[in-house]
Amino acid sequence: MFKLKRTIEEINEKIKRGDVQVVTVEEMKEIVESSGLEVAYKEIDVVTTGTFGAMCSSGAVINIGHTDPPIKIHRAWINDVEVAHTGAAVDLYIGATQMSETKPFEYGGGHVIEDLIRGKEVELRAIAYGTDCYPRTRLETTLTKDDLNQFILLNFRNCYQRYVCATNSSDRILYTYMGKLLPRFGNATFSGAGELNPLVNDPDYETIGVGTRIFIGGAQGYVIGEGTQHDPVNGFGTLMVRGDCKKMTPEFIQGAAFTKYGTTLYVGIGIPIPLLNEGLAKKVSIRDEEIFTDIVDYGVPRRDRPKLGRVSYKELKSGKIVINDKTVKVSPLSSLKKARKIAETLKKQIAEGLFYLSAPVERLPLNVSVKPAKQTRDLIYVEALMHPAVTCSENDEIENVAKKIIEHSVNHVVVVDDKGKLKGIVTSWDITKAVAKGLKRLEEIVVKRVITTTPGELVEVASRKMMEHNISALPVIDRDKRVLGIITSEDIARIVGGKWRG
Amino acid sequence: MVRVLLRFPEKIAGKPITAEVIMAQKVSLNILTAHVNQQGGEMLVEIPSAEAEKVIEEFRKRGVIIEPHRPIKIDSEECIECGACYSLCPVDAITFKEDHSINFNQEKCLGNACKLCVDACPARAIKVVEHSGEHLRR
């Protein structure tokens, strides 16, 4: 008769005997659908999950050994990437997003880690202030992974349970950590492996906890705790993990560069989930259509970006989603193919007795959420500086517009239609030019492609727009292009001069 | 078909050059992409191979700068098959296969006239092919 529960010890016994029943979590879902939960639970001991994505909060600790005479490294660089000196004399941390000083945005810490894993030689440069016990002040040498005492991947936030889907409402291309986002909802991107993802399949962290053995970068590693920004209350759990880089393979760990964002590290992680009870068997049968995330507008450069709707991973994986009634192509940024390969590889290792399960020694917290940063000095947004715009209609004569400019002593008149929607902008300089050329109709001088801002935009961002386009004012508009006001370079100059009181 | 990128400098951008060439050569010119305004711009066109040389000459006479079409290549060694490029392609030259691997159709690809995907590749596996244009050597 089949017992209602199984233990990790029993499963490990079976792995040792070579008769463990292990399938990938995708296969498990199929079995549950075809044969029912009860049969699936009875037959399967372990399921394997996988994910392969850009995980920015990654890095590696290395220990290079002591030099003669010894050095207490103060600052160091590997292949021109600064590596933080985090502890005693010769321990260094290679942060994935730290960029090369000679090839920024193209080569960074993630690439250094990959190069070392590939067995390539890297160049170390270090300086120190010199002490009685560590007299040496300079070090230049080459290194390979074989020269290192330890080379440990130490990632403080990996393996997000799920992530948002990003899109862009603004009128320019955005280069983000969520990839390249085309203007006016031209595309969307998402991250995470959906139903293949480890934490999605164990949402109450019954088997994934401190001490859980995992597949990481092709080697074995461990969960060492919850990740930073762990937010299970909102379905955004994360993990802190470690793994031995010396045993990793570049197929499952790779440096990457996101244009105008920076460098990072793609990390492959696979976690086995032992089916200890029927509840777990049910949890791992979750499908992509049951996993939802928010579509978020990265066109608004704020912490709380507007949400434009909800979407399932099934829709995301189909390649197309609907945003505001428009069909938009959506890119995965995680490799689903590699995620599947990781789940397959882990399954094989367990079946062949190369990978044993471990029970967590401590559970991950379930009832915590993320706090925003404390800010002692608040930033200034456009809404604090904007003021009503002087407007005119498209049919106005140039003479009338000129009068408005004098009357209100402004340099910019915003052209609106009868609903108050933005149609263009005219400056006093345009008027001067029109008079010089003898033009009469406003239509002939109005600038129709107007650079705009919104009340929630940072003044710094608005100011950067003015500089980039060599202009001195931005109409402030809402989502429907209705003109709410205007902000000018003089307004910004005033706050720099300290006359602004907010 | 020969694919060429026509570059219109600012001083000729206001003239009906494309229409003139089509009428003079009676060629069925296929415009794939066009980004031209008063400041000039670019147009990617396909010309039937038989007429290509004459048509190109007609454009040149009118001050248009001709650039050979340079295709894009995805290095399968470097590619991590994430799909960051997929949603950027305006002509569906990049698609996914059933097993989530990337399928690239170079025939469909607009090459150097578009290159939206090139700087979006986290693995830097997408590149514009440097040398091409077996025709148009001049």
Boltz contact constraints between the chains, C-beta under 6 A:
constraints:
  - contact:
      token1: [A, 179]
      token2: [B, 84]
      max_distance: 6.0
  - contact:
      token1: [A, 179]
      token2: [B, 120]
      max_distance: 6.0
  - contact:
      token1: [A, 180]
      token2: [B, 120]
      max_distance: 6.0
  - contact:
      token1: [A, 187]
      token2: [B, 87]
      max_distance: 6.0
  - contact:
      token1: [A, 187]
      token2: [B, 88]
      max_distance: 6.0
  - contact:
      token1: [A, 254]
      token2: [B, 80]
      max_distance: 6.0
  - contact:
      token1: [A, 256]
      token2: [B, 122]
      max_distance: 6.0
  - contact:
      token1: [A, 256]
      token2: [B, 123]
      max_distance: 6.0
  - contact:
      token1: [A, 258]
      token2: [B, 122]
      max_distance: 6.0
  - contact:
      token1: [A, 259]
      token2: [B, 119]
      max_distance: 6.0
  - contact:
      token1: [A, 329]
      token2: [B, 87]
      max_distance: 6.0
  - contact:
      token1: [A, 330]
      token2: [B, 87]
      max_distance: 6.0
  - contact:
      token1: [A, 331]
      token2: [B, 83]
      max_distance: 6.0
  - contact:
      token1: [A, 331]
      token2: [B, 84]
      max_distance: 6.0
  - contact:
      token1: [A, 331]
      token2: [B, 86]
      max_distance: 6.0
  - contact:
      token1: [A, 331]
      token2: [B, 87]
      max_distance: 6.0
  - contact:
      token1: [A, 332]
      token2: [B, 83]
      max_distance: 6.0
  - contact:
      token1: [A, 333]
      token2: [B, 82]
      max_distance: 6.0
  - contact:
      token1: [A, 333]
      token2: [B, 84]
      max_distance: 6.0
  - contact:
      token1: [A, 335]
      token2: [B, 80]
      max_distance: 6.0
  - contact:
      token1: [A, 335]
      token2: [B, 81]
      max_distance: 6.0
  - contact:
      token1: [A, 335]
      token2: [B, 82]
      max_distance: 6.0
  - contact:
      token1: [A, 336]
      token2: [B, 100]
      max_distance: 6.0
  - contact:
      token1: [A, 337]
      token2: [B, 81]
      max_distance: 6.0
  - contact:
      token1: [A, 337]
      token2: [B, 100]
      max_distance: 6.0
  - contact:
      token1: [A, 337]
      token2: [B, 101]
      max_distance: 6.0
